[in-house]
Amino acid sequence: MKDNLAEPVQRAVESIKSTAGEAVSTVTDEPQSAAGDVGDHARQAKENVRDHT
């Protein structure tokens, strides 16, 4: 069971890292719209985790 989850969890972690990086870039580059974008990224990351588990 543990081995079956390792790969999807790793993919989800990488996706979250990527999403977090995009959110940080957004905050740095576009402060006005950053809050909404961070929320969108967080929702997408949560969906990615759900899809991969």
C-alpha positions as CSV (number, residue, x, y, z in Angstrom):
1,M,0.0,0.0,0.0
2,K,2.7,2.4,0.9
3,D,4.6,1.9,-2.4
4,N,1.3,2.6,-4.3
5,L,1.1,6.0,-2.7
6,A,4.7,7.1,-3.0
7,E,4.7,8.1,-6.6
8,P,1.4,10.0,-6.6
9,V,2.3,11.8,-3.4
10,Q,5.7,12.8,-4.8
11,R,4.0,14.2,-7.9
12,A,1.6,16.1,-5.7
13,V,4.5,17.5,-3.7
14,E,6.2,18.6,-6.9
15,S,3.0,20.2,-8.1
16,I,2.6,22.1,-4.8
17,K,6.2,23.3,-4.9
18,S,5.6,24.6,-8.5
19,T,2.3,26.2,-7.6
20,A,3.9,27.9,-4.5
21,G,6.7,29.2,-6.7
22,E,4.2,30.7,-9.2
23,A,2.3,32.2,-6.3
24,V,5.5,33.9,-4.9
25,S,6.3,35.2,-8.4
26,T,2.7,36.6,-8.6
27,V,3.0,38.3,-5.3
28,T,6.3,39.8,-6.3
29,D,5.2,40.9,-9.7
30,E,1.6,41.8,-9.3
31,P,0.7,42.8,-5.7
32,Q,-2.9,43.9,-6.5
33,S,-4.1,40.7,-7.9
34,A,-1.8,38.4,-5.9
35,A,-4.3,37.5,-3.2
36,G,-6.8,36.1,-5.6
37,D,-4.1,34.3,-7.5
38,V,-2.7,32.7,-4.3
39,G,-6.2,31.5,-3.5
40,D,-6.5,30.0,-7.0
41,H,-3.1,28.3,-6.7
42,A,-4.0,26.9,-3.3
43,R,-7.2,25.4,-4.7
44,Q,-5.4,24.0,-7.6
45,A,-2.8,22.4,-5.4
46,K,-5.5,20.9,-3.2
47,E,-7.2,19.4,-6.3
48,N,-3.8,18.0,-7.5
49,V,-3.3,16.3,-4.2
50,R,-6.8,14.8,-4.3
51,D,-6.3,13.7,-7.9
52,H,-3.0,11.9,-7.1
53,T,-4.1,10.1,-3.9
